[in-house]
Every structure is written in structure tokens, then in C-alpha cells.
Amino acid sequence: QVQLVESGGGLVQAGGSLRLSCAASTSVFYFNVMAWYRQAPGEQRELVASISKGGIPNYADSVRGRFTISRDVIKNIVYLQMNTLNSGDTAVYFCNARGGPRSWGGDTFNSWGQGTQVTVSS
């Protein structure tokens, strides 16, 4: 069973920075895509950023230029560097891994971490 453990959330002032980490219990190369989602109170979960197996990043328009997704393939950690934070970034941030080996269900594989709270004070 794959485990994804997020860390790095907290309270930060507007304009500040945080770096989130998602530690995977297995090689990140097993997954087709790893991503960060967020969910604010009363809102739907939304994609923030993703990184493909080949290392290609993708960003939501709302965070492009402020957030950077990266990975350490030795430590099997995916990071989300968040700069110039604003109150609109307040949410629970979730790590996601989808698509895996056929023995895991192939393209239907989908795993979530428990989430980490990010609160931006204005």
C-alpha cells in the first residue's frame, strides 16, 4: 500500500513563503503523475500543480509564477514551494499520486495523502 505523507504547512503572513513536502513510501517513478491539490472550506478540491513521470510541471493559472513543484527522486519527495502567498491560498493541501504499475491498477491507481493546513493571514 502506497503512503503519501505531507508536511510543511502552517500559518504565514501574506507575502510570505512556505515549502510543502510529500514523502512517498515508494519510488516516485512508479507514478504517472504526482500532484498537489488544495481545498478551501466550502470549496471543491482543485488542482494546484502537477509533475509528470518525465518531470514536466503544470500549474493552475492562480499559482503560476508563484508556486514551483519539484521532486527529489532519491528521497522520493515531491515539493511545493509557495511564494508571495495571499489569503486566497488558505486551504488544506493534499498530495496525490495517480497512475501506476499494472499490478496496482494501472491508470486507475489513485492515492491521497492526509493533507496539511496552510493558513495565510492578511
Backbone as CSV, one residue per row, in Angstrom:
resi,resn,N_x,N_y,N_z,CA_x,CA_y,CA_z,C_x,C_y,C_z
1,GLN,0.845,-1.187,0.000,0.000,0.000,0.000,0.882,1.239,0.000
2,VAL,0.617,2.132,-0.925,1.412,3.343,-1.039,0.954,4.360,-0.003
3,GLN,1.903,4.996,0.628,1.592,6.061,1.575,2.209,7.371,1.102
4,LEU,1.447,8.428,1.228,1.903,9.775,0.921,1.739,10.596,2.185
5,VAL,2.808,11.198,2.639,2.776,11.947,3.897,3.201,13.381,3.629
6,GLU,2.278,14.302,3.840,2.577,15.715,3.632,3.106,16.355,4.902
7,SER,3.898,17.387,4.724,4.376,18.191,5.841,4.715,19.582,5.330
8,GLY,4.919,20.500,6.265,5.357,21.834,5.889,4.297,22.912,5.951
9,GLY,3.066,22.533,6.214,2.015,23.539,6.308,2.170,24.373,7.567
10,GLY,1.372,25.430,7.649,1.421,26.277,8.823,0.774,27.614,8.579
11,LEU,1.036,28.526,9.487,0.497,29.888,9.415,1.586,30.827,8.926
12,VAL,1.250,31.631,7.930,2.226,32.553,7.355,1.517,33.859,7.012
13,GLN,2.245,34.953,7.072,1.666,36.236,6.699,1.601,36.389,5.193
14,ALA,0.676,37.187,4.753,0.571,37.465,3.324,1.900,37.990,2.797
15,GLY,2.277,37.489,1.643,3.553,37.844,1.043,4.679,36.900,1.404
16,GLY,4.421,36.021,2.357,5.441,35.085,2.805,5.510,33.836,1.955
17,SER,6.327,32.893,2.412,6.580,31.662,1.671,6.472,30.452,2.582
18,LEU,6.141,29.336,1.979,6.163,28.033,2.638,6.615,26.999,1.622
19,ARG,7.202,25.931,2.130,7.521,24.797,1.255,6.856,23.553,1.823
20,LEU,6.001,22.966,1.025,5.342,21.713,1.400,6.149,20.535,0.865
21,SER,6.117,19.450,1.614,6.786,18.223,1.198,5.783,17.079,1.197
22,CYS,5.943,16.184,0.253,5.140,14.969,0.179,6.104,13.808,0.043
23,ALA,6.206,13.027,1.101,7.097,11.878,1.102,6.320,10.635,0.697
24,ALA,6.794,9.983,-0.348,6.152,8.756,-0.831,6.869,7.545,-0.262
25,SER,6.108,6.493,-0.011,6.677,5.280,0.582,7.342,4.387,-0.460
26,THR,7.324,4.840,-1.714,7.957,4.086,-2.780,8.522,5.059,-3.807
27,SER,9.164,4.528,-4.814,9.769,5.398,-5.814,8.723,6.242,-6.534
28,VAL,9.025,7.526,-6.675,8.094,8.404,-7.376,7.996,8.050,-8.851
29,PHE,8.944,7.280,-9.353,8.913,6.887,-10.757,7.828,5.852,-11.052
30,TYR,7.245,5.281,-9.995,6.141,4.347,-10.224,4.876,5.063,-10.709
31,PHE,4.769,6.353,-10.404,3.526,7.070,-10.673,3.592,7.840,-11.989
32,ASN,2.495,7.855,-12.698,2.443,8.634,-13.933,2.510,10.127,-13.645
33,VAL,1.794,10.524,-12.603,1.730,11.939,-12.228,1.685,12.048,-10.710
34,MET,2.397,13.020,-10.180,2.225,13.405,-8.784,1.781,14.860,-8.766
35,ALA,0.899,15.165,-7.832,0.296,16.487,-7.876,-0.016,17.000,-6.482
36,TRP,-0.203,18.290,-6.419,-0.711,18.952,-5.223,-2.092,19.523,-5.550
37,TYR,-3.041,19.232,-4.678,-4.369,19.807,-4.745,-4.599,20.615,-3.467
38,ARG,-5.616,21.451,-3.499,-5.990,22.159,-2.282,-7.509,22.267,-2.203
39,GLN,-7.966,22.385,-0.975,-9.399,22.516,-0.739,-9.634,23.524,0.373
40,ALA,-10.283,24.609,0.016,-10.657,25.623,0.992,-12.031,25.276,1.558
41,PRO,-12.363,25.788,2.732,-13.666,25.494,3.335,-14.810,25.857,2.397
42,GLY,-15.714,24.914,2.196,-16.872,25.162,1.356,-16.592,25.130,-0.134
43,GLU,-15.355,24.805,-0.498,-14.974,24.789,-1.906,-14.637,23.370,-2.347
44,GLN,-14.629,23.184,-3.657,-14.208,21.894,-4.187,-12.686,21.803,-4.199
45,ARG,-12.210,20.586,-4.155,-10.776,20.369,-4.251,-10.320,20.758,-5.652
46,GLU,-9.210,21.489,-5.724,-8.728,21.942,-7.018,-7.256,21.602,-7.193
47,LEU,-6.885,21.368,-8.436,-5.501,21.081,-8.769,-4.673,22.352,-8.666
48,VAL,-3.548,22.263,-7.988,-2.632,23.389,-7.849,-1.457,23.238,-8.804
49,ALA,-0.829,22.073,-8.748,0.339,21.835,-9.588,0.546,20.337,-9.717
50,SER,1.158,19.938,-10.817,1.460,18.529,-11.024,2.814,18.392,-11.694
51,ILE,3.374,17.193,-11.567,4.637,16.898,-12.225,4.543,15.489,-12.779
52,SER,4.878,15.335,-14.040,4.760,14.046,-14.698,5.944,13.147,-14.362
53,LYS,5.834,11.903,-14.769,6.927,10.962,-14.544,8.199,11.481,-15.200
54,GLY,8.042,12.155,-16.328,9.195,12.703,-17.033,9.682,14.023,-16.478
55,GLY,9.017,14.518,-15.420,9.474,15.741,-14.777,8.891,17.016,-15.332
56,ILE,7.837,16.921,-16.130,7.215,18.107,-16.712,6.208,18.691,-15.722
57,PRO,6.372,19.951,-15.333,5.439,20.558,-14.386,4.240,21.194,-15.080
58,ASN,3.200,21.339,-14.325,1.994,22.017,-14.813,1.381,22.759,-13.635
59,TYR,0.834,23.950,-13.907,0.334,24.788,-12.819,-1.052,25.335,-13.118
60,ALA,-1.818,25.521,-12.054,-3.065,26.256,-12.180,-2.735,27.722,-12.452
61,ASP,-3.597,28.399,-13.185,-3.353,29.796,-13.522,-3.188,30.655,-12.263
62,SER,-3.896,30.295,-11.208,-3.896,31.115,-9.994,-2.567,31.085,-9.248
63,VAL,-1.728,30.094,-9.548,-0.463,29.977,-8.809,0.755,30.074,-9.717
64,ARG,0.536,30.072,-11.022,1.676,30.096,-11.942,2.512,31.358,-11.692
65,GLY,3.804,31.146,-11.593,4.724,32.256,-11.320,4.997,32.469,-9.841
66,ARG,4.163,31.875,-8.993,4.369,31.994,-7.537,4.756,30.669,-6.904
67,PHE,4.214,29.581,-7.424,4.462,28.250,-6.872,5.372,27.462,-7.813
68,THR,6.168,26.591,-7.227,7.034,25.717,-8.009,6.945,24.299,-7.459
69,ILE,6.634,23.349,-8.339,6.626,21.949,-7.953,7.939,21.317,-8.400
70,SER,8.487,20.480,-7.546,9.738,19.801,-7.876,9.765,18.470,-7.146
71,ARG,10.769,17.694,-7.440,10.856,16.377,-6.792,12.303,15.986,-6.559
72,ASP,12.499,15.194,-5.552,13.796,14.578,-5.265,13.603,13.090,-5.487
73,VAL,14.144,12.576,-6.571,13.898,11.178,-6.947,14.721,10.209,-6.119
74,ILE,15.681,10.720,-5.366,16.452,9.859,-4.468,15.693,9.674,-3.157
75,LYS,15.177,10.789,-2.643,14.442,10.751,-1.384,12.966,10.417,-1.577
76,ASN,12.514,10.429,-2.833,11.105,10.171,-3.144,10.186,11.184,-2.466
77,ILE,10.534,12.426,-2.635,9.765,13.533,-2.072,9.376,14.486,-3.201
78,VAL,8.155,14.941,-3.161,7.687,15.984,-4.079,7.453,17.243,-3.254
79,TYR,7.978,18.347,-3.743,7.887,19.609,-3.014,6.929,20.573,-3.720
80,LEU,6.393,21.469,-2.936,5.652,22.604,-3.493,6.160,23.856,-2.791
81,GLN,6.970,24.608,-3.511,7.465,25.875,-2.990,6.427,26.946,-3.297
82,MET,5.960,27.603,-2.266,4.895,28.590,-2.423,5.421,29.953,-1.987
83,ASN,5.454,30.884,-2.913,5.927,32.237,-2.640,4.799,33.244,-2.837
84,THR,5.003,34.416,-2.289,4.036,35.511,-2.418,2.624,35.020,-2.093
85,LEU,2.501,34.392,-0.963,1.217,33.826,-0.562,0.207,34.918,-0.256
86,ASN,-1.036,34.626,-0.542,-2.127,35.540,-0.204,-3.261,34.769,0.447
87,SER,-4.248,35.480,0.926,-5.333,34.833,1.678,-6.076,33.808,0.824
88,GLY,-6.061,33.999,-0.476,-6.715,33.049,-1.365,-6.040,31.702,-1.435
89,ASP,-4.835,31.621,-0.891,-4.106,30.350,-0.879,-4.406,29.544,0.375
90,THR,-5.179,30.094,1.293,-5.530,29.371,2.507,-6.381,28.157,2.167
91,ALA,-5.922,26.991,2.581,-6.611,25.746,2.255,-5.869,24.583,2.893
92,VAL,-6.495,23.416,2.831,-5.780,22.184,3.129,-5.170,21.697,1.821
93,TYR,-3.901,21.417,1.849,-3.172,20.986,0.659,-2.951,19.477,0.732
94,PHE,-3.298,18.809,-0.369,-3.210,17.355,-0.442,-2.223,16.929,-1.522
95,CYS,-1.448,15.925,-1.209,-0.584,15.290,-2.192,-1.349,14.153,-2.862
96,ASN,-1.133,14.003,-4.150,-1.834,12.971,-4.920,-0.864,12.269,-5.851
97,ALA,-1.043,10.980,-5.969,-0.291,10.188,-6.939,-1.288,9.374,-7.747
98,ARG,-1.162,9.423,-9.064,-2.095,8.652,-9.882,-1.366,7.983,-11.042
99,GLY,-1.945,6.841,-11.447,-1.324,6.037,-12.477,-0.125,5.310,-11.919
100,GLY,-0.135,4.006,-12.038,0.962,3.219,-11.519,1.130,1.926,-12.269
101,PRO,1.906,1.013,-11.721,2.101,-0.281,-12.381,0.778,-1.034,-12.550
102,ARG,0.763,-1.947,-13.509,-0.456,-2.709,-13.766,-0.920,-3.448,-12.526
103,SER,0.039,-3.939,-11.729,-0.320,-4.677,-10.507,-1.010,-3.791,-9.477
104,TRP,-0.896,-2.478,-9.631,-1.566,-1.535,-8.729,-2.873,-1.018,-9.329
105,GLY,-3.191,-1.476,-10.503,-4.393,-0.978,-11.166,-4.121,-0.102,-12.358
106,GLY,-2.876,0.091,-12.684,-2.522,0.868,-13.855,-3.010,2.304,-13.779
107,ASP,-3.720,2.735,-14.813,-4.183,4.116,-14.880,-5.242,4.442,-13.833
108,THR,-5.855,3.417,-13.256,-6.897,3.667,-12.255,-6.326,3.906,-10.866
109,PHE,-5.031,3.700,-10.708,-4.415,3.908,-9.400,-4.509,5.379,-9.016
110,ASN,-4.923,5.614,-7.780,-5.087,6.984,-7.314,-4.943,6.990,-5.798
111,SER,-3.991,7.721,-5.272,-3.721,7.723,-3.836,-3.577,9.154,-3.331
112,TRP,-4.066,9.380,-2.106,-4.036,10.713,-1.492,-3.318,10.680,-0.151
113,GLY,-2.681,11.780,0.162,-2.169,11.972,1.495,-3.262,12.506,2.408
114,GLN,-2.902,12.740,3.656,-3.889,13.153,4.648,-4.140,14.655,4.633
115,GLY,-3.272,15.399,3.993,-3.444,16.848,3.881,-2.666,17.606,4.939
116,THR,-2.308,18.839,4.588,-1.632,19.731,5.519,-2.248,21.127,5.377
117,GLN,-2.516,21.758,6.501,-3.212,23.045,6.501,-2.238,24.187,6.223
118,VAL,-2.613,25.041,5.298,-1.892,26.285,5.035,-2.846,27.441,5.310
119,THR,-2.438,28.321,6.191,-3.255,29.487,6.521,-2.433,30.749,6.292
120,VAL,-2.956,31.638,5.463,-2.271,32.888,5.154,-3.046,34.023,5.809
121,SER,-2.393,34.747,6.682,-3.039,35.859,7.371,-2.756,37.161,6.638
122,SER,-3.772,37.989,6.553,-3.611,39.269,5.837,-3.241,40.395,6.791
